[in-house]
Amino acid sequence: MSARRPAGESADTAFEDLDVAAAEYAERRAAASPAQMDSLREDLIRHCLPFAGRLARRYRNRGEYLEDLEQVARLGLVKAIDRYDPERGSFTAYAVITISGELKRHFRDRTWGVHVPRRVQDLSLEVGHASMVLTSVLARTPTIAELAERLGVGEAAVLDAVESAAGYSPASLNAPVAGDGVAEFGDLIGDLDGDLESVTDKLTVMELLLRVPARERRMLAMRFYGNRTQAEIATELGISQMHVSRLLSRALSWLREAMLSDTPPRWDGGEPRAAPHGMQVTVDKDGATMVVRVRGEVDRDNAERLRTALRHATGSGASAVVVDFAGVPLVDAAGVAVLVDAVQAAGAASVDIAVSGAQQYVARTLAVSGLENVLRRASDRV
């Protein structure tokens, strides 16, 4: 075959006529028998082996044996020969692309100890090559800006490539760090996680919170997870700040006691348990007087139930209505508004209305709200 390199011919001369040899191979292959095609293919491969070796040597000193790189380059050469189409252009250019691609793929898929994106791997190889060239030209280590300018990429991309290079051959966690070989590198990494000890407590608190009434649970979430102040919580819930403080203190005391006991105590906060709706209202008739007995806290959640009961009592035809607050530990703004509405409705219906048995805190709240006269009449009645 004329494409064979004659004895004494230099490698450079052989490289220059690769296109000629490939063209002759393609021409003869069209009319050759299968046996002749194999012989022609082997002759062209043998003729191009020095070219593949030269491309492989461009990637030496990168942590891989040169013999392995030459094998990869030869595989790329065989693929280039088998896929070459003379009508698509120069064989040399096509072979360079194919062989270089095989070499880069080898570094990307077989040599990296840590998975790194393909684009970063390719750029890491280019950065390494550019660093060697610039170091030779500048007689010093090039800067990130100089590498980015040479490669035509951003400095951030160069930094990513430099950092990812550490993933090519990561250090082993089992590598010894002391002369006696007892201590390992992995022993120096990590520490005891203090949060692990609190996992059980957190799970217990989570279960106990489900037993706390919805309003108190919401307050706890707003206070300790939302970092809200008691004043902000009171404003949002429509109750007083003192009420919020008392409810939070009761909930925290219950949680503390439940955490320290095997069986969680009943939720009562040290006070009589209220009705399922948080307040209990009964209306009884005592001669010409309607007695409305209230038990439990009166707040925004249940004030409308008290309003309905008072409207029924004032519209029943009775001459007087007595609201028994002996079992009410607290009345918020919504409850006060209901009582004001009831006093106005009773005045319009010419019905005498009074509040009896109000506890000290509740009486003070009603007096400040302008219902002192109702309390005074109550003291006369009860």
N, C-alpha and C positions, 0 to 999 in steps of 0.2 A: 504493500500500500504506500503510495507516495507521501501520505501524511506522517509516516514514521520519521523520527528524528535521526538523521544520519550521524554516524560516529563523528565526534569532534564538534558537533554543532552545539552552540551555547543554549542555555535555558532561555535566555531573553529572546533569542531568535525564534525558539519554539513557541514562546508565548505570543509573538507577533503574528504567527501564521495559524493560530487556533481557528480563526474564522475560515481560513482557506481549507484546513483539514476537516472542519465540521461541514463545510459546503460539499467537499468531495465525498464525505461519508453519506450525506443525505442523498447525493446523486447516485452513488453506487447502490445504496440500500434499496432504491426503488426497483432495481432489476435483479437483485441478488436472491439466492435461495435462502431458506432458513439457516442452513449451516454457514453459508457465506455471511449472512447478516450477523451471526454471533461473532464470527472472526473479525469482521469490520468494526463491530462495537468494541471488542476487546482491544483492538489496535488503537482506536481513538481514546479509549479510557487510559491506556498506558501512555499515550502521547500527552495527555492532559494532566497526568498525576503531578508533575512538578508545579503546575499552575495551582492545583488544589493545595499542595503543601505550602506554597507561598502565602495563600490566603489564610491557612491555619496558623502560620507563624505570627500573623498580625494579632492573634488573641492569646499569645503565650504570656506567661508571668501573671496569670489571673487566677491561680489556684488550681488549674487543671493541667494534667500531663500533656506534653506536646504530642505524644503518640496518640492519645485519645482524641485530641483535636484534629489530628490528621485523618484519623478514621472517620470522624464526622464529616470532615471536608470532602473526603473521597465518596462518602455516601451521597452528599449533595451533588458532587460531580456526576455520579451515575444517574441521578434523577434529572439533572440538566440535560444530559445526553439523550435519555429516553424521551424527554418531553420537548426537545428542541424542534422548532419549525422554522426552516430557513426563510420563509416568507415574512416572518415577524421581526427580523432584524438580526443584529450581531449576536453570534453565539457567545463570544467573550463576555459581553454585557449581561446576557441572560445567565451565564454560568456564575458570574460574580454575585448576582442577586440571589440565585438559588443556593449557592454554597454559603454565602454570608448568612442567609436566613436559617440554614440548618445549624450553623455554629451558634447563632443567637438563641435559637430554640433550645439547643442543648444546654446552654447556660441558664436559660429561663426555667426549663422543666426538670433538669437533672442535677443541678448543682446548688440551688438555693436551699438553705436549711429552713427558712421561714417563707410562707407564701407572701409574695409581693405582686401587685398588679403588673401586667405585662408592660404597659407604657413606662412605668417607673423602672422596671428591670432594664429595658432597652436604653432608657436615658442614663441609668447608672453605668452601663457599659460605655456609653458615649462620653460621659463625664470622666470616667477613668482614663480613657484614651486621650481626651483633650487635656487632662491634667498632666499626663506624661509629656505630651508635645509642648505645652506651654512652660512646663518646668524646664525643659531643655532649652527653649528659646529665651525665657526670662531669667534663667539661672536662679530661680526661687520658686516657691510654691505659689501658684496662681490664686487670686482671690475669687470669691463667689461671683462677683460682678464680671470679672474677666472671663470666667468659664461660661457665664450666661451669654455674654456678648459673642463669644466664639461659636457657641452652639445655637444662637438665635432663639433662646427661650428665656423665660422669666427667672429671676433670682430665687423665687419661692420654689419653682420646679427643681432647680439645681440643688437647693437645700434638701428637698424631699429625696432626691436621688442619692445624695451623700449620706443622709441618715439611713436610707433603706439598704445601703451597702453593708451595714452591720448585720443585716438579716441573711447575708450570703453564707456566712459560716458562724452561726451563733455559738457562744461558749456553752459548754455543758454544765448543767447544775450539779453534776457529780464530779466535776473537776476538783482536785484537791487544792486547798488554799494555804495549807501549812506544810512545813518540811516533813513532818512525820506522816503526812497523808491521811490523817484521821478526819480532820475537818474538811467539809465539802463546801463548794460555792453556794449551793442551795441552802445551807444552814444560815447564811448571812442575810437571806431574803425573807421578808414577812415577819410577822409578830403575832402574838396572841390577840385575838379580837375580843375586846371587852364587851362589845354589844352582844356576843353570843350568850353571855351569862344572863342577860336580861330578856332573852327571847321567851322563856317560860313565863316571866312576869307579864310581859306584854300580851301574850296570848290569854293569860288569866284576866287581865284588865279588860281586854276586848270582849271576853265572854260576859264579864260582870256588867259592862256598860249596857249590854242588851237587856238587862233586868232593871235598869234605871228608867224612870218615866221619860217620855219623849221630850218634855220641856227641859228637864234637868240635863238630859243627854245633849240636847242642842246647846244649852248654856256651856257645858263643859267643852264641847267642840269649839264654840266661838271664843271661849276664854283661852284654852290651852293649845288649840290648833290654829285658830284664826288670829290669836294675839290681840283680841279685842278687850277693851277696858270694861269694867263693870258698868260705867255710865253709858257706853255705847250699846252694851247688851240690854240695859234697861230701856233705852230709847227705842231700840228695835222691837222689843217684846211688849212695850207699853206698860211696864211696871216700874216701881221705884228701884233706885240703886240699892237701898237697904234690903229690899226683898231679894234682889239678885244675890247680894252678899250672903244672905241667910240660906238661900237655896243652894248656892255653891258650897258653902260650908257643910251643909247637911249631906250633900251628895259625896263630898270628899271624905267625910267621916264614915259614911256607910261603906264606901269603897275600901277605905283603910281597914275597917273592921272585917269586911268580907275577905280581904287578901290574907289576913292573919288567922282566919278560922277555916276549918275543914268544910263546914256547911255555911253558906252565905246566910246572914240574918235576913229577916223580913224587912222589906222596905217600908219604914215608917218615920225615919228621921227623928225619933224621939217624940212624935206627936201622934194623936189618934189617926188612923188611916181614914182618908176621905173616901167618898163614894167613887165608883168607877169613873165618873166624869169630873172628879176633883171637887165637887160641891154637891150638897144635898139640900133640896128645898121642899118643904111641906107647907101646905096651906090648910089651916083649921079655922072653924067658926066658933066663936065663944060669945054667944048671945048676939049682940049687934056689932061685935068687933071681929074683924078678920085678923088672925094671927099667922104671920109668915115666918116660919122658923128656918134659919139658914145654918148649915154646918159645913165647914171647910173654907178654904180660901176663895175669895171673890176676885177674879182677875179677868183679863180680856178674853180668855178662852171660854169662860162660862157665864159672863155677865149678862148675856142675852137671855139665858134661862131665868135669871133673877128678874130681869125686866118683864118677861112674860108673866111670871107669877105675881108681880106687883100690879101690873095692869089688870089682871084677873081679879085681884083683891079689891082694888079701888073701883072697879066697875061692877062689883057684885051687889051693890045697893046697901052695903054696910055703912054705918055711920063713922066708923073709925078703923084704921089699919095699924097694927103694931108689927114692926119688923124685929124679930128676935135675933140679935147678933151675938148671943152668948157663946156660940160655938164657932165664931169666925175669928181666926187669929190675924188675918190680914185682908185689907181691901186696897186694891190699886186704883189707878185713875179711871179705868173702865167701870169699876164698881161704884165709885163716887158719882160718875156721870149717870148711872142707872138710878141711884137714889135721888139725885137732883131732878131727873125726869119724873120720878114717882111723886116727889113733893109737888111739882108743878101740876101734874095730872090730878093729884088729890085736891089741890086748891081749886082747880077748875070744876071739880065735881063736888065741892063743899064737903070733903071727907077729911077728918082729922087723921094725921099720920105721925107716927113716932117710931124711934129706934130704941130698943131696950137691950140691956145686958152687954153693951159694947165694951170690949176690953180696952185697956188704957191706950194702947197704940192705935187701935181702930178709932176710939173716941177722939184722939188728938187729930187723926187724919180727917175725920168728918168735920171737926170744928174748924180746922184750917180751910176746909173746902166750902165754908159758908153754911154748914148744916148744924150749927150750934143750937139753934132754936129747937130743932127736931130732937136733939139729945136732951135738952132741958125739959121738954114736955115728957120725954120718956122717963126721966127721973121722977117726975110727978106721978106717972102712971104706974111705974113698976116698983 
